[in-house]
Amino acid sequence: MEELAASIGSNMGRNANSQQTTTQDVRRCENVPSQARPQYWEVSYDFRGQENHVQMTAPPGPTVTVNERGEPRR
């Protein structure tokens, strides 16, 4: 294995002008235990024809309670 690595390493510099190197950020998938809870829920809702968004620390359920201006009550 060391001979192969040395061979590849010695050939890398020969064609340095004709090769392009690119980098890319990669995010790996991870396993999450099934009992894990999200840190927050991103919720969208419609109030009097206007779409609103809120982050909630507890599951929102089927409805979101809002005040007279459409702001979520906490």
DOPA-686092 format. One record per residue: x, y, z of N, C-alpha, C in turn; chain; residue number from 0. Coordinates in steps of 0.1 Angstrom, whole numbers, plus 5000, padded with zeros to 4 digits. Layout:
<drentors>
+------+------+------+------+------+------+------+------+------+----+-----+
|  n.u |  n.v |  n.w | ca.u | ca.v | ca.w |  c.u |  c.v |  c.w | ch |   i |
+------+------+------+------+------+------+------+------+------+----+-----+
|    X |    Y |    Z |    X |    Y |    Z |    X |    Y |    Z |  A | NUM |
...
+------+------+------+------+------+------+------+------+------+----+-----+
</drentors>
This chain:
<drentors>
+------+------+------+------+------+------+------+------+------+----+-----+
|  n.u |  n.v |  n.w | ca.u | ca.v | ca.w |  c.u |  c.v |  c.w | ch |   i |
+------+------+------+------+------+------+------+------+------+----+-----+
| 5008 | 4988 | 5000 | 5000 | 5000 | 5000 | 5009 | 5012 | 5000 |  A |   0 |
| 5020 | 5012 | 5007 | 5029 | 5024 | 5007 | 5034 | 5027 | 4994 |  A |   1 |
| 5037 | 5017 | 4986 | 5043 | 5019 | 4973 | 5033 | 5026 | 4964 |  A |   2 |
| 5020 | 5022 | 4965 | 5009 | 5028 | 4957 | 5008 | 5043 | 4960 |  A |   3 |
| 5008 | 5046 | 4973 | 5006 | 5059 | 4978 | 5018 | 5068 | 4973 |  A |   4 |
| 5030 | 5062 | 4973 | 5042 | 5070 | 4969 | 5041 | 5072 | 4954 |  A |   5 |
| 5036 | 5062 | 4947 | 5035 | 5064 | 4932 | 5025 | 5075 | 4929 |  A |   6 |
| 5013 | 5074 | 4935 | 5003 | 5085 | 4933 | 5008 | 5098 | 4936 |  A |   7 |
| 5015 | 5099 | 4948 | 5020 | 5112 | 4952 | 5031 | 5118 | 4943 |  A |   8 |
| 5039 | 5109 | 4937 | 5049 | 5114 | 4928 | 5044 | 5118 | 4915 |  A |   9 |
| 5032 | 5113 | 4911 | 5026 | 5116 | 4898 | 5017 | 5129 | 4899 |  A |  10 |
| 5013 | 5132 | 4911 | 5004 | 5144 | 4913 | 5010 | 5157 | 4908 |  A |  11 |
| 5023 | 5159 | 4910 | 5029 | 5171 | 4906 | 5031 | 5172 | 4891 |  A |  12 |
| 5032 | 5161 | 4884 | 5035 | 5162 | 4870 | 5024 | 5169 | 4862 |  A |  13 |
| 5012 | 5166 | 4865 | 5001 | 5172 | 4857 | 4994 | 5183 | 4865 |  A |  14 |
| 5001 | 5190 | 4874 | 4994 | 5200 | 4882 | 4988 | 5211 | 4874 |  A |  15 |
| 4993 | 5215 | 4863 | 4988 | 5225 | 4855 | 4975 | 5221 | 4848 |  A |  16 |
| 4973 | 5208 | 4845 | 4962 | 5204 | 4837 | 4950 | 5199 | 4846 |  A |  17 |
| 4953 | 5198 | 4859 | 4942 | 5193 | 4868 | 4936 | 5205 | 4876 |  A |  18 |
| 4924 | 5204 | 4878 | 4917 | 5214 | 4887 | 4912 | 5207 | 4900 |  A |  19 |
| 4914 | 5214 | 4911 | 4909 | 5208 | 4923 | 4897 | 5217 | 4928 |  A |  20 |
| 4887 | 5210 | 4932 | 4876 | 5217 | 4938 | 4873 | 5212 | 4952 |  A |  21 |
| 4867 | 5220 | 4960 | 4862 | 5216 | 4973 | 4847 | 5218 | 4974 |  A |  22 |
| 4842 | 5210 | 4983 | 4827 | 5211 | 4985 | 4824 | 5207 | 5000 |  A |  23 |
| 4816 | 5215 | 5006 | 4812 | 5212 | 5020 | 4801 | 5201 | 5019 |  A |  24 |
| 4803 | 5192 | 5028 | 4794 | 5180 | 5028 | 4788 | 5179 | 5042 |  A |  25 |
| 4775 | 5177 | 5043 | 4769 | 5174 | 5056 | 4764 | 5160 | 5055 |  A |  26 |
| 4769 | 5152 | 5064 | 4765 | 5138 | 5065 | 4752 | 5136 | 5072 |  A |  27 |
| 4745 | 5126 | 5068 | 4733 | 5122 | 5075 | 4737 | 5116 | 5088 |  A |  28 |
| 4728 | 5117 | 5098 | 4731 | 5111 | 5111 | 4719 | 5104 | 5116 |  A |  29 |
| 4721 | 5093 | 5124 | 4709 | 5086 | 5130 | 4705 | 5094 | 5143 |  A |  30 |
| 4693 | 5096 | 5144 | 4688 | 5103 | 5156 | 4678 | 5093 | 5164 |  A |  31 |
| 4680 | 5092 | 5177 | 4671 | 5082 | 5184 | 4657 | 5087 | 5182 |  A |  32 |
| 4648 | 5077 | 5181 | 4634 | 5080 | 5179 | 4627 | 5088 | 5190 |  A |  33 |
| 4632 | 5088 | 5202 | 4626 | 5096 | 5213 | 4631 | 5110 | 5213 |  A |  34 |
| 4641 | 5113 | 5204 | 4646 | 5127 | 5203 | 4635 | 5137 | 5199 |  A |  35 |
| 4634 | 5149 | 5205 | 4624 | 5159 | 5201 | 4631 | 5170 | 5194 |  A |  36 |
| 4625 | 5177 | 5185 | 4630 | 5189 | 5178 | 4632 | 5200 | 5189 |  A |  37 |
| 4642 | 5209 | 5186 | 4644 | 5220 | 5195 | 4632 | 5230 | 5194 |  A |  38 |
| 4626 | 5231 | 5182 | 4615 | 5240 | 5180 | 4607 | 5235 | 5167 |  A |  39 |
| 4595 | 5240 | 5166 | 4587 | 5237 | 5155 | 4585 | 5250 | 5147 |  A |  40 |
| 4588 | 5250 | 5134 | 4586 | 5261 | 5125 | 4571 | 5260 | 5120 |  A |  41 |
| 4563 | 5270 | 5124 | 4548 | 5269 | 5121 | 4544 | 5280 | 5112 |  A |  42 |
| 4537 | 5277 | 5101 | 4531 | 5288 | 5092 | 4516 | 5287 | 5094 |  A |  43 |
| 4509 | 5298 | 5095 | 4495 | 5298 | 5096 | 4489 | 5311 | 5089 |  A |  44 |
| 4477 | 5310 | 5085 | 4470 | 5321 | 5079 | 4460 | 5328 | 5088 |  A |  45 |
| 4461 | 5341 | 5089 | 4453 | 5348 | 5098 | 4447 | 5360 | 5090 |  A |  46 |
| 4434 | 5359 | 5087 | 4427 | 5370 | 5079 | 4434 | 5372 | 5066 |  A |  47 |
| 4438 | 5362 | 5059 | 4443 | 5363 | 5046 | 4458 | 5366 | 5045 |  A |  48 |
| 4465 | 5367 | 5057 | 4479 | 5370 | 5057 | 4487 | 5358 | 5063 |  A |  49 |
| 4497 | 5353 | 5056 | 4505 | 5342 | 5061 | 4515 | 5347 | 5072 |  A |  50 |
| 4515 | 5340 | 5083 | 4524 | 5343 | 5094 | 4533 | 5331 | 5097 |  A |  51 |
| 4544 | 5333 | 5103 | 4553 | 5323 | 5107 | 4558 | 5325 | 5121 |  A |  52 |
| 4560 | 5314 | 5128 | 4564 | 5315 | 5142 | 4572 | 5302 | 5146 |  A |  53 |
| 4582 | 5303 | 5154 | 4589 | 5291 | 5160 | 4583 | 5289 | 5174 |  A |  54 |
| 4579 | 5276 | 5176 | 4573 | 5272 | 5189 | 4582 | 5262 | 5195 |  A |  55 |
| 4583 | 5262 | 5208 | 4591 | 5252 | 5216 | 4583 | 5240 | 5219 |  A |  56 |
| 4570 | 5240 | 5218 | 4561 | 5229 | 5220 | 4553 | 5226 | 5207 |  A |  57 |
| 4549 | 5214 | 5205 | 4542 | 5210 | 5193 | 4529 | 5219 | 5193 |  A |  58 |
| 4526 | 5225 | 5181 | 4515 | 5234 | 5180 | 4501 | 5228 | 5181 |  A |  59 |
| 4499 | 5216 | 5178 | 4486 | 5210 | 5177 | 4479 | 5214 | 5165 |  A |  60 |
| 4465 | 5211 | 5164 | 4458 | 5214 | 5152 | 4455 | 5229 | 5150 |  A |  61 |
| 4456 | 5237 | 5161 | 4453 | 5252 | 5159 | 4464 | 5260 | 5167 |  A |  62 |
| 4465 | 5272 | 5163 | 4474 | 5282 | 5170 | 4466 | 5293 | 5176 |  A |  63 |
| 4466 | 5295 | 5188 | 4459 | 5306 | 5195 | 4466 | 5319 | 5193 |  A |  64 |
| 4459 | 5329 | 5187 | 4465 | 5342 | 5184 | 4457 | 5353 | 5191 |  A |  65 |
| 4463 | 5365 | 5192 | 4456 | 5377 | 5197 | 4448 | 5384 | 5186 |  A |  66 |
| 4443 | 5395 | 5188 | 4435 | 5403 | 5178 | 4443 | 5407 | 5166 |  A |  67 |
| 4456 | 5408 | 5168 | 4465 | 5412 | 5157 | 4471 | 5400 | 5149 |  A |  68 |
| 4467 | 5388 | 5154 | 4472 | 5376 | 5147 | 4485 | 5371 | 5152 |  A |  69 |
| 4490 | 5377 | 5163 | 4503 | 5372 | 5170 | 4500 | 5361 | 5179 |  A |  70 |
| 4508 | 5350 | 5178 | 4506 | 5338 | 5187 | 4506 | 5342 | 5202 |  A |  71 |
| 4497 | 5336 | 5209 | 4497 | 5338 | 5224 | 4506 | 5327 | 5229 |  A |  72 |
| 4514 | 5331 | 5239 | 4524 | 5321 | 5245 | 4519 | 5317 | 5258 |  A |  73 |
+------+------+------+------+------+------+------+------+------+----+-----+
</drentors>
